[in-house]
Amino acid sequence: MGEGTPTPERKRAHVWISGRVQGVFFRAHTAERARQRGVAGFVRNLPDGRVEAVFEGDASAVEEMVAWCHQGPPRARVESVEVRWEEPRGDSVEFRILR
C-alpha cells in the first residue's frame, strides 16, 4: 500500500420500500439523487407494490440514499423501509432504472 489519499469506505445497501411508492415518480427521483451522488446500482418496481433499490458507492452517499428512502419524493407515502447491508461488489458504475 502506498501513501496518499485514503480511498473512501464503500458500502452496499439492498433496500425495499413499502407504502404509496409506485406511480409517484419514486424511481426517477431515486435515480436522479443517486447519480448526483455518484452512487451505482438500480431501482425498480416490484409486482407486490414495493420498490426495490440497490445502492453502492461511497459510504456517506449510500447512507444518505438509504435515509432519503424513508421519505421519498413529495407524492410518496413511505410506510416501511427494509435494509440489508451487503458486501460491495463493484459490479456496476452507473445507476439504472430497471423495468
C-alpha positions, 0 to 999 in steps of 0.5 A: 500500500502506498501513501496518499489519499485514503480511498473512501469506505464503500458500502452496499445497501439492498433496500425495499420500500413499502407504502404509496411508492409506485406511480409517484415518480419514486424511481426517477427521483431515486435515480436522479439523487443517486447519480448526483451522488455518484452512487451505482446500482438500480431501482425498480418496481416490484409486482407486490407494490414495493420498490426495490433499490440497490445502492453502492458507492461511497459510504456517506452517499449510500447512507444518505440514499438509504435515509432519503428512502424513508421519505421519498419524493413529495407524492410518496407515502413511505410506510416501511423501509427494509435494509440489508447491508451487503458486501460491495461488489463493484459490479456496476458504475452507473445507476439504472432504472430497471423495468 
